[in-house]
Structure formats: structure tokens, C-alpha cells
Amino acid sequence: MTNFLEPAYGGRSLADVLPAVAAAIGAPVSLRAAEAQNGALVLPEAPAYVVFLVDGLGSDLLAAHAHAAPYLSSLLRPDATGTAGVPSTTATSLTSLGTGLTPGAHGVVGFTSRVPGSDRLLNALFWDKDVDPVQWQPHPTGFQRLAASGVHVTTVNKREFRGSGLTVAAQRGGEWVDADRVGERVAGAVAATALRPSLTYLYDGDLDWTGHRYGVASAQWLQQLAIIDAEAEQLRDALPEHARLMVVADHGMVDSPPGRRIDLDADPSYRTGVVLIGGEARFRHVYCAAGAVADVAASWSELLEGRALVLTRDEAIARGWFGDVTASVLPRMGDVVAAARDNWGLFSSVDFPYELRLVGLHGSLTPVEMRIPVLVD
């Protein structure tokens, strides 16, 4: 049975990346929410940093397929890794990166999570127009704070993400450069680094899309990894000497084969005492009827028989999975959470039928999902 990897909040988690970059560029503002732990991320000083986030590029996957990514793997040393937060999913991770806060503080606690006071879910990637992203995530982002302190902050990303709910919640602040193609991204980053001090953020989601569609064991995923590697090397070669390139990821990914897929709707016992199921297939938020939390936790633990770790919300918080949790965030989280082990998937054919079409998954706390590269060149 695969052991879990706990998040390294305050040390080398995604929430610690922007504070470390701020210190490295000599920003006149500290982004650290608390005193850094021993072993916290420290970066080489430079007046300009480009942070390139590759969606889905777990460090274990990169190490296992180093032949397909010779440039990035050449930067992957034992001290060049960190962790995602919990759950290990894009919306949560991008918000941790952009705010410098843990999930329990910024409140984007999963792919889908409950809108407090209702029986509906917020999909954090697509967002609901009637949910104000600034109210959902009211803390100033690291981008805002750096820009206000005089740092030139630029986001280079696809046009479709400009002004999206997740972008506003997670990474509002600074200037935006539309860039749908690799050439646009590289040119936009190079132009932004002419300014000092500066932080430039790039995002590429194609590897994650390919992994979901075909799996990380597929030829398609390997080819996409090679393309990402070439993009990163091209970017590094094009940057001026005073700029540093930092490559990180938001999570890794595991393939869930047909024999490891549990349909929660195939057994009505999973719905007893449950009013709503959220999260995603590797990490479920389970929202319970009044007084049913203990019974639901016990029932799901028995039904899943070690295929997932089932905890009450309080137990998960006590383990530090979400960092410190604010009162407004508590009701967004499941009363019970279920984190899949090994390569199991917890599907709902009724509520999330599209997930059944996915091969690669993420969200849980296995090392391949949690461990991310933190590469600097």
C-alpha cells in the first residue's frame, strides 16, 4: 500500500515559491505568511525571475522519463523538489502559488467544493458567475503585493484565462500578456524580464490535458513531455543573462486502470447520510446530513476497505493537510474526506460522469501526485 506524502507547508510547498522568489529579487515586501521552517526554499539572487508552471509535471514522473526531457531532468537534483498542497489539484495549487497561502487560508480547497449555505458545488476551474472570486478568495495575492511594492509583475498565459474566476481568485495583479502559442509565451517572457526587479509567470496546461486523456504511461504523454522540455530550454536560451528561470508544477498524476475504479453510485450505502459529494476522483469531499458525520466516516472506511484513507474533516485538519483553516473556509470542506490510495479512483457516474473518461488522475497524497519539481537555471 502506497504511503502518503504530507505537504511541506512553510518549507518547500507551492505556497513557499512566491515568497522565495520575492526574497531572491530583493522585493521590498515579504510574502511569507509565517516564519519559514528550517529547510525552507531559498533561491539564488537575481533581479528578474521567470516562474514557468507546467501543469501535471510531477518530479517522480520527470525522473522516471528523464530520457524524454533531457534539459529539465538535468536540473532535477535531490534538493530540487517540493510538494503540492492538499488536494493535489490544479485549482488549489495555482491559488497556493499565487497567494503564498495554504488551502485552508485561501479557501480554494478542491476541484469542486461546496458553496456554503447551499447544496451545490463550485467548480473552481470553470467557476460560477454568481460566485464572486474576490469574495471567495479575499486575500491580496502575491502578484498584487509585489506589484504594489514596485516589482514589475507579468502573467503570460492563454487568452481564455484572462479574467477567469480562478485567475481573479488566485493570481490577480500585475500585467497580463495574451499567449496561446509557445512563441508568444517565450517572446512575452523575454520582453517582461527587461524590467527590473521583475517576476514573470508562465503557465502551460498541455501536459496535464494529455495525461488526463491518454494517461502518463502513453506515447502521447511522452511526446508532450518532450515538447515541454524543448519549450523550457528554448525559453532559458532566450532569456537575458540577468534573468533566472524557475520551473515548477502543480501536481503529478497516476493512471487509474479499469480494475481500480469504484463507482460510488453502484452501492447506495455510499449515499446514506450524505447530501453532497464533491472533490474529484482521487480526493472526495463528502458533505453529510446533520449528525451523520461519524456514521458516514465509518461506513466509507468499511466500504473502501483500505483503498482510500477516510478521515473526518477535523482529523484531516489535525494532520495538517490543509494548513491552518479559517472559519469561512471550514464549510467548503467535506465533513468527511476520502483520499484514494495507490491508483484507485472514486468515481460518481451520476454526478461526475465525465471523470470516467479520464485515464490519468490526481488529487490524493501519494508521492507521485504530491512531489513536484522546483528547478532553477
PyMOL commands that set and color helices and strands:
alter all, ss='L'
color gray80, all
select helices_A, chain A and resi 14-24+59-64+66-68+70-74+90-99+103-106+133-136+142-148+159-161+165-171+182-192+206-214+219-238+258-260+268-271+293-304+313-318+330-332+353-357+367-370
alter helices_A, ss='H'
color red, helices_A
select strands_A, chain A and resi 48-54+81-83+112-114+121-123+152-157+175-178+198-204+243-249+254-255+261-263+274-277+283-288+308-312+336-340+345-347+360-361+371-376
alter strands_A, ss='S'
color yellow, strands_A
deselect
rebuild
show_as cartoon
